[in-house]
């Protein structure tokens, strides 16, 4: 086996926000709601949906290009591309090989993973293991979702939640720890807490075929995420060998502002730890949410090179993953 690097690190970040800004005012009539109700329930003021010419592929490519540029790594140096998404409706072929080709890479391993909201953190852990194990030197990890076609405008529980976008990072070798050990798992007993209304075959063979849409048992997901994920966060810190006092940033999956607040309270985060709250303007973008949220922190001057950040993602499956990273 080839010798791997002693450690791995994130070398660069790139994001792409979908073009169309959709304020709550465009959502409320169809679900008989109000802007105030949506903000109180989720913290969302607006979300991004794709505009003309935007696709899951185009958003993934744009984020990946920016990640390569930020990292200083050429496309030809990428040994593997991992794309996390659960909204690729053209499942054959996987999207990762197409993105690899568009970028001008040299025949890397390229594959998709579908773990919904936890996908990006899973991909980050896989990349770390591949680099330390010696199977790859540089890995491009992309999280991308195009949810707007999969949302029912009349579903009061989900119509206002989801957005579109993509984020990517280049992961490479490092002499010092840049990505900590992962804590990941799943609770398959609650697999149907978030799911499509029906499978693709059934939906397309109905008398009046329509795209299936996302459904969610909101209270069940809230209870699980708000209370169980704080324990996962603490386990991640323990395995990394640090405490909340060592953190600079907390970047949770942007599911719901109330879940983020509940986790921060349960973890007893110090006031100086900056918390990502990208959901207010972006909505929930599942596998894309953590890189997009981190990108927002860069844009707002809340994240700087060398900061220590706890990432934690959770969602459909129910699946989760968390790790501490050093910000590039």
BALOBA-1460 file (C-alpha; in Angstrom, 3 decimals):
// residues 328
<rec num="1" residu="x" x="0.000" y="0.000" z="0.000"/>
<rec num="2" residu="x" x="1.266" y="3.520" z="-0.733"/>
<rec num="3" residu="x" x="2.257" y="5.576" z="2.292"/>
<rec num="4" residu="x" x="-0.359" y="8.126" z="3.287"/>
<rec num="5" residu="x" x="-0.025" y="11.522" z="4.876"/>
<rec num="6" residu="x" x="0.047" y="11.678" z="8.684"/>
<rec num="7" residu="x" x="-2.796" y="14.190" z="8.580"/>
<rec num="8" residu="x" x="-5.261" y="15.884" z="6.228"/>
<rec num="9" residu="x" x="-6.534" y="19.445" z="6.062"/>
<rec num="10" residu="x" x="-9.015" y="21.599" z="4.183"/>
<rec num="11" residu="x" x="-6.982" y="23.634" z="1.691"/>
<rec num="12" residu="x" x="-9.658" y="25.809" z="0.110"/>
<rec num="13" residu="x" x="-13.393" y="26.530" z="0.054"/>
<rec num="14" residu="x" x="-15.715" y="27.542" z="-2.783"/>
<rec num="15" residu="x" x="-19.472" y="28.190" z="-2.785"/>
<rec num="16" residu="x" x="-22.273" y="28.995" z="-5.194"/>
<rec num="17" residu="x" x="-25.603" y="30.455" z="-4.086"/>
<rec num="18" residu="x" x="-28.565" y="29.944" z="-6.398"/>
<rec num="19" residu="x" x="-29.502" y="33.172" z="-8.187"/>
<rec num="20" residu="x" x="-33.158" y="33.660" z="-7.297"/>
<rec num="21" residu="x" x="-33.937" y="35.226" z="-3.911"/>
<rec num="22" residu="x" x="-37.335" y="34.053" z="-2.629"/>
<rec num="23" residu="x" x="-38.644" y="36.004" z="0.383"/>
<rec num="24" residu="x" x="-41.233" y="34.577" z="2.745"/>
<rec num="25" residu="x" x="-43.827" y="36.843" z="1.117"/>
<rec num="26" residu="x" x="-43.784" y="34.550" z="-1.942"/>
<rec num="27" residu="x" x="-44.434" y="31.454" z="0.181"/>
<rec num="28" residu="x" x="-47.068" y="32.436" z="2.718"/>
<rec num="29" residu="x" x="-50.290" y="32.543" z="0.673"/>
<rec num="30" residu="x" x="-50.076" y="28.931" z="-0.509"/>
<rec num="31" residu="x" x="-49.644" y="27.636" z="3.060"/>
<rec num="32" residu="x" x="-51.977" y="30.167" z="4.738"/>
<rec num="33" residu="x" x="-49.142" y="31.502" z="6.875"/>
<rec num="34" residu="x" x="-47.179" y="34.692" z="7.580"/>
<rec num="35" residu="x" x="-43.631" y="35.972" z="7.485"/>
<rec num="36" residu="x" x="-43.682" y="36.263" z="11.270"/>
<rec num="37" residu="x" x="-44.793" y="32.626" z="11.716"/>
<rec num="38" residu="x" x="-42.067" y="31.303" z="9.401"/>
<rec num="39" residu="x" x="-39.339" y="33.314" z="11.121"/>
<rec num="40" residu="x" x="-40.500" y="32.271" z="14.591"/>
<rec num="41" residu="x" x="-40.659" y="28.618" z="13.588"/>
<rec num="42" residu="x" x="-37.438" y="28.363" z="11.581"/>
<rec num="43" residu="x" x="-35.479" y="31.632" z="11.556"/>
<rec num="44" residu="x" x="-35.789" y="31.803" z="7.759"/>
<rec num="45" residu="x" x="-36.365" y="35.207" z="6.144"/>
<rec num="46" residu="x" x="-35.692" y="34.138" z="2.561"/>
<rec num="47" residu="x" x="-34.161" y="31.294" z="0.595"/>
<rec num="48" residu="x" x="-32.245" y="30.869" z="-2.667"/>
<rec num="49" residu="x" x="-33.768" y="28.927" z="-5.573"/>
<rec num="50" residu="x" x="-32.231" y="28.327" z="-8.976"/>
<rec num="51" residu="x" x="-32.683" y="30.920" z="-11.692"/>
<rec num="52" residu="x" x="-32.668" y="30.515" z="-15.490"/>
<rec num="53" residu="x" x="-29.877" y="28.258" z="-16.691"/>
<rec num="54" residu="x" x="-28.911" y="27.003" z="-13.244"/>
<rec num="55" residu="x" x="-28.799" y="23.276" z="-12.583"/>
<rec num="56" residu="x" x="-27.395" y="20.947" z="-9.950"/>
<rec num="57" residu="x" x="-24.472" y="20.388" z="-12.312"/>
<rec num="58" residu="x" x="-23.773" y="24.076" z="-12.932"/>
<rec num="59" residu="x" x="-23.886" y="24.933" z="-9.218"/>
<rec num="60" residu="x" x="-21.589" y="22.015" z="-8.340"/>
<rec num="61" residu="x" x="-19.119" y="23.013" z="-11.046"/>
<rec num="62" residu="x" x="-19.064" y="26.671" z="-9.976"/>
<rec num="63" residu="x" x="-18.418" y="25.809" z="-6.312"/>
<rec num="64" residu="x" x="-15.742" y="23.277" z="-7.270"/>
<rec num="65" residu="x" x="-13.909" y="25.751" z="-9.512"/>
<rec num="66" residu="x" x="-13.827" y="28.304" z="-6.703"/>
<rec num="67" residu="x" x="-12.562" y="25.722" z="-4.217"/>
<rec num="68" residu="x" x="-9.705" y="24.787" z="-6.540"/>
<rec num="69" residu="x" x="-8.817" y="28.442" z="-7.040"/>
<rec num="70" residu="x" x="-8.868" y="29.124" z="-3.297"/>
<rec num="71" residu="x" x="-6.702" y="26.085" z="-2.545"/>
<rec num="72" residu="x" x="-4.066" y="26.724" z="-5.199"/>
<rec num="73" residu="x" x="-4.432" y="23.102" z="-6.325"/>
<rec num="74" residu="x" x="-4.758" y="22.455" z="-10.059"/>
<rec num="75" residu="x" x="-7.542" y="20.253" z="-11.391"/>
<rec num="76" residu="x" x="-4.916" y="17.798" z="-12.681"/>
<rec num="77" residu="x" x="-3.788" y="17.229" z="-9.075"/>
<rec num="78" residu="x" x="-7.198" y="15.997" z="-7.925"/>
<rec num="79" residu="x" x="-7.165" y="12.226" z="-7.338"/>
<rec num="80" residu="x" x="-10.807" y="11.833" z="-6.290"/>
<rec num="81" residu="x" x="-14.094" y="13.731" z="-6.452"/>
<rec num="82" residu="x" x="-16.826" y="13.028" z="-3.889"/>
<rec num="83" residu="x" x="-20.191" y="14.671" z="-4.496"/>
<rec num="84" residu="x" x="-22.781" y="14.613" z="-1.701"/>
<rec num="85" residu="x" x="-26.363" y="15.174" z="-2.834"/>
<rec num="86" residu="x" x="-29.786" y="13.635" z="-2.371"/>
<rec num="87" residu="x" x="-31.519" y="15.718" z="-5.051"/>
<rec num="88" residu="x" x="-29.868" y="14.372" z="-8.211"/>
<rec num="89" residu="x" x="-32.953" y="13.150" z="-10.053"/>
<rec num="90" residu="x" x="-30.806" y="11.689" z="-12.835"/>
<rec num="91" residu="x" x="-29.221" y="9.032" z="-10.694"/>
<rec num="92" residu="x" x="-27.565" y="7.274" z="-13.618"/>
<rec num="93" residu="x" x="-24.946" y="8.429" z="-14.091"/>
<rec num="94" residu="x" x="-23.543" y="9.846" z="-10.912"/>
<rec num="95" residu="x" x="-22.856" y="13.569" z="-11.074"/>
<rec num="96" residu="x" x="-19.288" y="13.453" z="-9.727"/>
<rec num="97" residu="x" x="-17.682" y="12.008" z="-12.908"/>
<rec num="98" residu="x" x="-19.333" y="14.716" z="-15.018"/>
<rec num="99" residu="x" x="-18.041" y="17.463" z="-12.708"/>
<rec num="100" residu="x" x="-14.568" y="15.897" z="-12.764"/>
<rec num="101" residu="x" x="-14.591" y="15.971" z="-16.561"/>
<rec num="102" residu="x" x="-15.815" y="19.583" z="-16.751"/>
<rec num="103" residu="x" x="-13.055" y="20.670" z="-14.377"/>
<rec num="104" residu="x" x="-10.360" y="19.116" z="-16.564"/>
<rec num="105" residu="x" x="-9.151" y="16.545" z="-14.034"/>
<rec num="106" residu="x" x="-7.048" y="13.555" z="-15.090"/>
<rec num="107" residu="x" x="-9.411" y="10.565" z="-14.674"/>
<rec num="108" residu="x" x="-9.796" y="10.649" z="-10.891"/>
<rec num="109" residu="x" x="-12.011" y="8.357" z="-8.871"/>
<rec num="110" residu="x" x="-15.393" y="10.097" z="-8.812"/>
<rec num="111" residu="x" x="-18.563" y="9.051" z="-7.030"/>
<rec num="112" residu="x" x="-21.728" y="10.383" z="-5.414"/>
<rec num="113" residu="x" x="-22.929" y="9.754" z="-1.882"/>
<rec num="114" residu="x" x="-26.544" y="10.236" z="-0.807"/>
<rec num="115" residu="x" x="-26.824" y="10.848" z="2.920"/>
<rec num="116" residu="x" x="-28.915" y="14.014" z="2.704"/>
<rec num="117" residu="x" x="-27.985" y="16.715" z="5.209"/>
<rec num="118" residu="x" x="-25.069" y="14.750" z="6.681"/>
<rec num="119" residu="x" x="-23.529" y="14.128" z="3.260"/>
<rec num="120" residu="x" x="-20.871" y="16.847" z="3.255"/>
<rec num="121" residu="x" x="-19.413" y="15.811" z="6.628"/>
<rec num="122" residu="x" x="-19.435" y="12.164" z="5.514"/>
<rec num="123" residu="x" x="-17.583" y="13.162" z="2.362"/>
<rec num="124" residu="x" x="-15.055" y="15.152" z="4.378"/>
<rec num="125" residu="x" x="-14.351" y="12.130" z="6.570"/>
<rec num="126" residu="x" x="-13.998" y="9.812" z="3.570"/>
<rec num="127" residu="x" x="-11.550" y="12.244" z="1.972"/>
<rec num="128" residu="x" x="-9.510" y="12.390" z="5.175"/>
<rec num="129" residu="x" x="-9.299" y="8.598" z="5.377"/>
<rec num="130" residu="x" x="-8.347" y="8.325" z="1.693"/>
<rec num="131" residu="x" x="-5.500" y="10.812" z="2.118"/>
<rec num="132" residu="x" x="-4.203" y="9.274" z="5.331"/>
<rec num="133" residu="x" x="-4.554" y="5.798" z="3.868"/>
<rec num="134" residu="x" x="-2.533" y="6.684" z="0.779"/>
<rec num="135" residu="x" x="-5.203" y="6.053" z="-1.883"/>
<rec num="136" residu="x" x="-5.436" y="9.767" z="-2.753"/>
<rec num="137" residu="x" x="-3.391" y="12.904" z="-2.243"/>
<rec num="138" residu="x" x="-5.946" y="15.599" z="-3.067"/>
<rec num="139" residu="x" x="-9.704" y="15.076" z="-2.854"/>
<rec num="140" residu="x" x="-12.442" y="17.457" z="-3.965"/>
<rec num="141" residu="x" x="-15.554" y="17.217" z="-1.762"/>
<rec num="142" residu="x" x="-18.758" y="18.852" z="-3.025"/>
<rec num="143" residu="x" x="-22.110" y="19.269" z="-1.311"/>
<rec num="144" residu="x" x="-24.885" y="20.349" z="-3.676"/>
<rec num="145" residu="x" x="-28.674" y="20.351" z="-3.639"/>
<rec num="146" residu="x" x="-31.473" y="21.474" z="-5.946"/>
<rec num="147" residu="x" x="-34.571" y="21.149" z="-3.785"/>
<rec num="148" residu="x" x="-36.943" y="23.736" z="-5.227"/>
<rec num="149" residu="x" x="-38.555" y="21.294" z="-7.738"/>
<rec num="150" residu="x" x="-39.040" y="18.752" z="-4.926"/>
<rec num="151" residu="x" x="-40.987" y="21.037" z="-2.577"/>
<rec num="152" residu="x" x="-44.770" y="21.128" z="-2.520"/>
<rec num="153" residu="x" x="-45.847" y="24.768" z="-2.341"/>
<rec num="154" residu="x" x="-48.890" y="23.724" z="-0.292"/>
<rec num="155" residu="x" x="-47.064" y="21.625" z="2.339"/>
<rec num="156" residu="x" x="-47.154" y="23.805" z="5.450"/>
<rec num="157" residu="x" x="-44.399" y="21.756" z="7.065"/>
<rec num="158" residu="x" x="-41.792" y="22.013" z="4.308"/>
<rec num="159" residu="x" x="-42.706" y="24.639" z="1.690"/>
<rec num="160" residu="x" x="-40.722" y="27.411" z="3.394"/>
<rec num="161" residu="x" x="-37.671" y="25.405" z="4.467"/>
<rec num="162" residu="x" x="-35.540" y="24.275" z="1.557"/>
<rec num="163" residu="x" x="-33.147" y="26.127" z="-0.745"/>
<rec num="164" residu="x" x="-30.699" y="25.465" z="-3.585"/>
<rec num="165" residu="x" x="-26.935" y="25.870" z="-3.692"/>
<rec num="166" residu="x" x="-23.532" y="24.199" z="-3.605"/>
<rec num="167" residu="x" x="-20.298" y="24.298" z="-1.660"/>
<rec num="168" residu="x" x="-16.966" y="22.527" z="-2.104"/>
<rec num="169" residu="x" x="-13.619" y="22.052" z="-0.419"/>
<rec num="170" residu="x" x="-10.265" y="20.681" z="-1.513"/>
<rec num="171" residu="x" x="-8.766" y="18.316" z="1.056"/>
<rec num="172" residu="x" x="-5.064" y="17.538" z="0.977"/>
<rec num="173" residu="x" x="-2.109" y="16.225" z="2.998"/>
<rec num="174" residu="x" x="-0.844" y="18.056" z="6.059"/>
<rec num="175" residu="x" x="2.015" y="17.680" z="8.537"/>
<rec num="176" residu="x" x="-0.245" y="18.826" z="11.370"/>
<rec num="177" residu="x" x="-3.856" y="17.869" z="12.180"/>
<rec num="178" residu="x" x="-6.321" y="19.864" z="10.087"/>
<rec num="179" residu="x" x="-9.361" y="17.588" z="10.259"/>
<rec num="180" residu="x" x="-10.212" y="15.786" z="13.475"/>
<rec num="181" residu="x" x="-11.724" y="12.340" z="13.994"/>
<rec num="182" residu="x" x="-15.300" y="11.910" z="12.829"/>
<rec num="183" residu="x" x="-18.214" y="10.906" z="15.016"/>
<rec num="184" residu="x" x="-20.943" y="9.558" z="12.789"/>
<rec num="185" residu="x" x="-23.904" y="7.224" z="12.865"/>
<rec num="186" residu="x" x="-27.578" y="6.795" z="12.088"/>
<rec num="187" residu="x" x="-30.960" y="6.049" z="13.630"/>
<rec num="188" residu="x" x="-32.615" y="3.986" z="10.928"/>
<rec num="189" residu="x" x="-35.668" y="3.362" z="13.086"/>
<rec num="190" residu="x" x="-36.687" y="6.928" z="12.226"/>
<rec num="191" residu="x" x="-35.743" y="6.682" z="8.536"/>
<rec num="192" residu="x" x="-39.174" y="7.906" z="7.425"/>
<rec num="193" residu="x" x="-39.108" y="11.114" z="9.487"/>
<rec num="194" residu="x" x="-37.828" y="12.854" z="6.326"/>
<rec num="195" residu="x" x="-38.551" y="11.272" z="2.962"/>
<rec num="196" residu="x" x="-40.107" y="11.717" z="-0.459"/>
<rec num="197" residu="x" x="-43.877" y="11.443" z="-0.692"/>
<rec num="198" residu="x" x="-43.455" y="8.333" z="-2.895"/>
<rec num="199" residu="x" x="-40.710" y="6.671" z="-4.888"/>
<rec num="200" residu="x" x="-39.880" y="7.796" z="-8.421"/>
<rec num="201" residu="x" x="-41.363" y="4.782" z="-10.182"/>
<rec num="202" residu="x" x="-44.680" y="5.053" z="-8.372"/>
<rec num="203" residu="x" x="-44.821" y="8.805" z="-8.961"/>
<rec num="204" residu="x" x="-44.181" y="8.524" z="-12.681"/>
<rec num="205" residu="x" x="-46.636" y="5.667" z="-13.247"/>
<rec num="206" residu="x" x="-49.604" y="7.327" z="-11.529"/>
<rec num="207" residu="x" x="-52.583" y="8.279" z="-13.696"/>
<rec num="208" residu="x" x="-51.466" y="11.900" z="-13.317"/>
<rec num="209" residu="x" x="-47.677" y="11.717" z="-12.876"/>
<rec num="210" residu="x" x="-46.056" y="14.464" z="-10.805"/>
<rec num="211" residu="x" x="-42.693" y="14.777" z="-9.119"/>
<rec num="212" residu="x" x="-42.659" y="13.407" z="-5.570"/>
<rec num="213" residu="x" x="-42.076" y="16.017" z="-2.883"/>
<rec num="214" residu="x" x="-40.254" y="16.150" z="0.421"/>
<rec num="215" residu="x" x="-42.247" y="15.299" z="3.530"/>
<rec num="216" residu="x" x="-41.085" y="15.691" z="7.112"/>
<rec num="217" residu="x" x="-42.247" y="14.921" z="10.635"/>
<rec num="218" residu="x" x="-41.005" y="18.241" z="11.980"/>
<rec num="219" residu="x" x="-41.555" y="17.651" z="15.724"/>
<rec num="220" residu="x" x="-39.781" y="14.262" z="15.615"/>
<rec num="221" residu="x" x="-36.799" y="15.679" z="13.741"/>
<rec num="222" residu="x" x="-36.623" y="18.686" z="16.074"/>
<rec num="223" residu="x" x="-36.586" y="16.502" z="19.212"/>
<rec num="224" residu="x" x="-33.913" y="14.208" z="17.799"/>
<rec num="225" residu="x" x="-31.651" y="16.949" z="16.467"/>
<rec num="226" residu="x" x="-31.976" y="19.460" z="19.303"/>
<rec num="227" residu="x" x="-31.159" y="16.993" z="22.061"/>
<rec num="228" residu="x" x="-29.218" y="14.071" z="20.587"/>
<rec num="229" residu="x" x="-26.882" y="16.170" z="18.426"/>
<rec num="230" residu="x" x="-25.561" y="18.127" z="21.406"/>
<rec num="231" residu="x" x="-24.324" y="14.775" z="22.744"/>
<rec num="232" residu="x" x="-22.704" y="14.000" z="19.384"/>
<rec num="233" residu="x" x="-21.045" y="17.419" z="19.428"/>
<rec num="234" residu="x" x="-19.598" y="16.776" z="22.883"/>
<rec num="235" residu="x" x="-18.385" y="13.326" z="21.868"/>
<rec num="236" residu="x" x="-16.654" y="14.908" z="18.874"/>
<rec num="237" residu="x" x="-14.849" y="17.415" z="21.092"/>
<rec num="238" residu="x" x="-13.846" y="14.626" z="23.487"/>
<rec num="239" residu="x" x="-12.448" y="12.468" z="20.679"/>
<rec num="240" residu="x" x="-10.568" y="15.458" z="19.286"/>
<rec num="241" residu="x" x="-9.103" y="16.220" z="22.705"/>
<rec num="242" residu="x" x="-10.414" y="19.773" z="23.021"/>
<rec num="243" residu="x" x="-13.184" y="21.635" z="24.847"/>
<rec num="244" residu="x" x="-15.708" y="24.277" z="23.818"/>
<rec num="245" residu="x" x="-13.253" y="26.868" z="25.135"/>
<rec num="246" residu="x" x="-10.850" y="25.945" z="22.322"/>
<rec num="247" residu="x" x="-13.406" y="26.562" z="19.568"/>
<rec num="248" residu="x" x="-13.629" y="29.702" z="17.464"/>
<rec num="249" residu="x" x="-16.573" y="28.690" z="15.276"/>
<rec num="250" residu="x" x="-19.623" y="26.446" z="15.516"/>
<rec num="251" residu="x" x="-20.962" y="25.491" z="12.077"/>
<rec num="252" residu="x" x="-24.018" y="23.242" z="12.376"/>
<rec num="253" residu="x" x="-26.169" y="22.055" z="9.495"/>
<rec num="254" residu="x" x="-28.571" y="24.893" z="8.755"/>
<rec num="255" residu="x" x="-31.808" y="23.044" z="9.526"/>
<rec num="256" residu="x" x="-33.607" y="25.385" z="11.878"/>
<rec num="257" residu="x" x="-32.493" y="28.366" z="13.959"/>
<rec num="258" residu="x" x="-34.218" y="26.969" z="17.045"/>
<rec num="259" residu="x" x="-32.266" y="23.701" z="16.725"/>
<rec num="260" residu="x" x="-29.014" y="25.666" z="16.474"/>
<rec num="261" residu="x" x="-29.900" y="27.685" z="19.570"/>
<rec num="262" residu="x" x="-30.896" y="24.559" z="21.533"/>
<rec num="263" residu="x" x="-27.593" y="22.865" z="20.666"/>
<rec num="264" residu="x" x="-25.560" y="25.927" z="21.639"/>
<rec num="265" residu="x" x="-27.318" y="26.089" z="25.020"/>
<rec num="266" residu="x" x="-26.890" y="22.378" z="25.685"/>
<rec num="267" residu="x" x="-23.187" y="22.573" z="24.788"/>
<rec num="268" residu="x" x="-22.723" y="25.711" z="26.937"/>
<rec num="269" residu="x" x="-20.847" y="27.433" z="24.127"/>
<rec num="270" residu="x" x="-18.948" y="30.539" z="25.295"/>
<rec num="271" residu="x" x="-20.275" y="33.833" z="23.944"/>
<rec num="272" residu="x" x="-17.059" y="34.398" z="21.989"/>
<rec num="273" residu="x" x="-17.684" y="31.314" z="19.777"/>
<rec num="274" residu="x" x="-19.190" y="32.548" z="16.503"/>
<rec num="275" residu="x" x="-22.197" y="30.528" z="15.353"/>
<rec num="276" residu="x" x="-23.197" y="30.068" z="11.699"/>
<rec num="277" residu="x" x="-26.741" y="31.258" z="10.981"/>
<rec num="278" residu="x" x="-26.818" y="31.144" z="7.191"/>
<rec num="279" residu="x" x="-30.307" y="29.633" z="7.203"/>
<rec num="280" residu="x" x="-31.868" y="33.098" z="7.606"/>
<rec num="281" residu="x" x="-31.022" y="34.053" z="4.001"/>
<rec num="282" residu="x" x="-30.267" y="30.688" z="2.360"/>
<rec num="283" residu="x" x="-32.792" y="28.215" z="3.754"/>
<rec num="284" residu="x" x="-31.965" y="24.576" z="4.402"/>
<rec num="285" residu="x" x="-29.724" y="23.299" z="1.602"/>
<rec num="286" residu="x" x="-29.070" y="19.844" z="3.059"/>
<rec num="287" residu="x" x="-25.621" y="18.586" z="1.957"/>
<rec num="288" residu="x" x="-24.623" y="22.071" z="0.787"/>
<rec num="289" residu="x" x="-25.517" y="23.868" z="3.996"/>
<rec num="290" residu="x" x="-22.267" y="23.573" z="5.963"/>
<rec num="291" residu="x" x="-19.910" y="24.849" z="3.233"/>
<rec num="292" residu="x" x="-22.423" y="27.586" z="2.370"/>
<rec num="293" residu="x" x="-22.667" y="28.583" z="6.029"/>
<rec num="294" residu="x" x="-18.891" y="28.633" z="6.356"/>
<rec num="295" residu="x" x="-18.708" y="30.738" z="3.198"/>
<rec num="296" residu="x" x="-21.115" y="33.233" z="4.751"/>
<rec num="297" residu="x" x="-18.879" y="33.486" z="7.815"/>
<rec num="298" residu="x" x="-15.920" y="34.322" z="5.553"/>
<rec num="299" residu="x" x="-18.008" y="36.948" z="3.741"/>
<rec num="300" residu="x" x="-19.106" y="38.534" z="7.030"/>
<rec num="301" residu="x" x="-15.603" y="38.531" z="8.520"/>
<rec num="302" residu="x" x="-16.565" y="36.013" z="11.209"/>
<rec num="303" residu="x" x="-14.150" y="33.297" z="10.016"/>
<rec num="304" residu="x" x="-10.422" y="33.682" z="9.489"/>
<rec num="305" residu="x" x="-7.606" y="31.368" z="8.530"/>
<rec num="306" residu="x" x="-6.501" y="29.171" z="11.409"/>
<rec num="307" residu="x" x="-9.805" y="29.251" z="13.289"/>
<rec num="308" residu="x" x="-10.929" y="26.015" z="14.920"/>
<rec num="309" residu="x" x="-14.462" y="25.053" z="13.846"/>
<rec num="310" residu="x" x="-16.826" y="22.316" z="14.959"/>
<rec num="311" residu="x" x="-18.920" y="21.036" z="12.048"/>
<rec num="312" residu="x" x="-21.993" y="18.921" z="12.725"/>
<rec num="313" residu="x" x="-24.573" y="17.722" z="10.215"/>
<rec num="314" residu="x" x="-27.777" y="15.749" z="10.734"/>
<rec num="315" residu="x" x="-30.915" y="14.926" z="8.838"/>
<rec num="316" residu="x" x="-32.752" y="12.355" z="6.715"/>
<rec num="317" residu="x" x="-31.841" y="8.805" z="7.474"/>
<rec num="318" residu="x" x="-31.730" y="9.793" z="10.272"/>
<rec num="319" residu="x" x="-27.986" y="10.207" z="9.814"/>
<rec num="320" residu="x" x="-25.340" y="12.446" z="11.365"/>
<rec num="321" residu="x" x="-21.613" y="13.222" z="11.258"/>
<rec num="322" residu="x" x="-19.357" y="15.722" z="13.032"/>
<rec num="323" residu="x" x="-15.695" y="16.716" z="13.074"/>
<rec num="324" residu="x" x="-13.455" y="19.613" z="14.074"/>
<rec num="325" residu="x" x="-11.479" y="21.326" z="11.309"/>
<rec num="326" residu="x" x="-8.872" y="24.043" z="11.048"/>
<rec num="327" residu="x" x="-10.160" y="26.794" z="8.720"/>
<rec num="328" residu="x" x="-7.929" y="27.348" z="5.653"/>
